[in-house]
Amino acid sequence: MIFDIITDTILPLILLVIILRNFRMVPKGLRIIFWYLFTSTLIFILSNLLADRKINNLFLYHLYTPLSFFFFTYFFYSLNLNRTFNHILVVAYIIFALFALINSVFIQKLTEFDTNSILLSSLLSIIFSITYYCLMLIKDYPLIAKKIYSFWIVSGIFIYASGTFIIFYFFKYKEVFFTSVADQFWEIQNIIFIMRTLFFAVAIIICIRNS
């Protein structure tokens, strides 16, 4: 429980304070990440409080998944790397939002883990990240240098989405695999969360130094 609090609450709070102190100096993309961290931290604080009191908190994941995916999609959109890519981002989020709503109402109710939505958002985030890497490879060096902070943000998103996809895939189909193996994968979630936070921290430091 303490490790969970450090991972999803304390570390993001540290990043929030750093960004807030330099809010006018950071680019739009990092401000989007700020609001993601702010929103997710509030959700996880409430989630931990409910879990500590043995109250079902899974409905919060039904809120966290579409919100986090919105902020990440908006971050990719804000980079404005390619007009076609931006159109795809908008369409993809609309489709995902409809899927998440249907999943929460008819398939995996608010008292269950929304593994279907998590798997889809993770898969789309992986695809977005790979597309970002490909688009950055064909850009001129000055543009790459200007947006280098985004590389660390996207890499954090990519690592987190890849790990989350694997973990929740095993979690969803743990009856097919050894249950103990699925539980061990679940424990890795916090480590991946910390890795993503460290990547975000590097991006923040780069923006502050460049400013």
Buried (B, 14 or more C-beta within 10 A) or exposed (E): EEEBBEBBBEBBBEBBEBBEEEEEEBBEBBBBBBBBBBBBBEBBBEBBEBBEEEEEBBBBBBBBBBBBBBBBBBBBBBBEBBEEBBEBBEEBBEEBBEBBEEBBEEEBEBEBBBBBBBBBBBBBBBEBBEBBEEBBEEBEEEEEEEBBBBBBBBBBBBBBBBBBBBBBBBBBEBEEEEEEEBEEBBEEBBEBBBBBBBBBBBBBEBBBEEE
